[in-house]
Amino acid sequence: MASKFTYDPYRPHAYYRHYDDPVSPDTTSAGDRDDDARSESTSGTPAPSVYSFRSSVDGKVLLREAQGRKFNTQNDLYFLPADEQEYARLDMQHRMHLKGIDGLYIRKDDVRKVLAPDSGAQKAILDVGCGTGAWAIGMAEEFPHAQVVGIDLAPCTSRPLPDNCRLEFDDVTLGMSHYHNCFDLIHLRCVGNGVKDYPALIEDLSKCLRLGGILLIVEADLQVLNSHKEPIEPAFRPGKPNQSWVARICFEAYNTMKARGSSMDCGRQLLSWLKNEPLLKGEEYQKLHFPIGPWEKNRKDEKRAAHLEEVGELCRRSMKEFSRSVRPLLISEGYFPEIVDKIIRCIDDELSTLSVHTYTQWHYFSAQKRKPSA
């Protein structure tokens, strides 16, 4: 998503919380420290970070290479790339969600109400797993009176940000006590792959909400469905009917990630976890199905048909790239490269010809922080 704001080369683009400080304090110029101090003093939220990100120094510390792709160095569990190719995929995925829910968020009336300007503290929004920053930037533009903070293991640092938006390098699973009672809205999308204890994360983020604040969570489901929205079998050899190579890569990714400790079933358990969190109330859930490719037609409604075609095309392109994103993970876990590459070629053919009609599933959740009883 393009930003209408001009890039300021003297304004920090991303920060990181340092535990075993990867950059010695004496490598930061006085000017950098002044920039950081100005950013903290003008922000509506505390900045736990001390140094601004400098790609020439910090990129070598915060990113590593494997199988020709770049990855974060903070969380070994999350093994998807952090490079421009992956950011392009995430941008497509973001646009798919924009079209799928007609905007940046569900519960539109509730979100706008909780973010409406008032005489109290500046409204604040947190985007956990911000990736490219597209969602955070969109919210900063829609709510210019609010301060928006995006946190990611490796956020994109090359894009201009609105003045009311900043990105941080951080791993939220290490704890967020420095942000307790700071935000009116918290958003998470596709973070389960990097989380072992999701209920603990929900508890911690609930404490980060102000009273009445809203928690929004979006998680994918790697079980691919057929045109009847029933589970479709993964393909293991070419030419088998009623099987899908897209389902195959998702099957392999799911099992590999789950074996490594990722919360791969979170989409099916989140509602109960939210209901069990005593700080939250008003839990809501909806499941959406997006066609993988522009195959679904609606002959009675041209507007709906155009919508389905656009969502399907974005989903198809995103899924093609997803197969490439999980390639390093699968190879690192013992898959033969030639087998993975064969699966990717079969996926490209399946999605180019639309020989198999499939859906992907997305789980949307929301809840609100309880206000104390009178």
Buried (B, 14 or more C-beta within 10 A) or exposed (E): BEBEBEEEEEBBBBBBBBEEEBBEEEEBEEEBBEBBEEBBEEBBBEBBBBBBBBEEBBEEEBBEEEBEBBBBBBBEBBBBBBBEEBBBBBBBBBBBBBBBBEEBBBBEEBBEEBBEEEEEEBBBBBBBBBBBBBBBBBBBBBBEEBBBBBBBBBBBBEBBBBEBBBBBBBBBBEBBEEBBEBBBBBBBBBBBBBBBEBBEBBBBBBBBBBEEBBBBBBBBBBBBBBEEEEEBBBBEEEEEEEBBBBBBBBBBBBEBBBEBEBBBBBBBBBBEBBEEBEBBEEBBBEEBBBBBBBBBEEEEEEEEBEBBBBBBBBBBBBBBBBBBBBBBBBBEBEBEEEEBBEBBEBBBEBBEEBEBBBBBBBBBBBBBBBEEEE
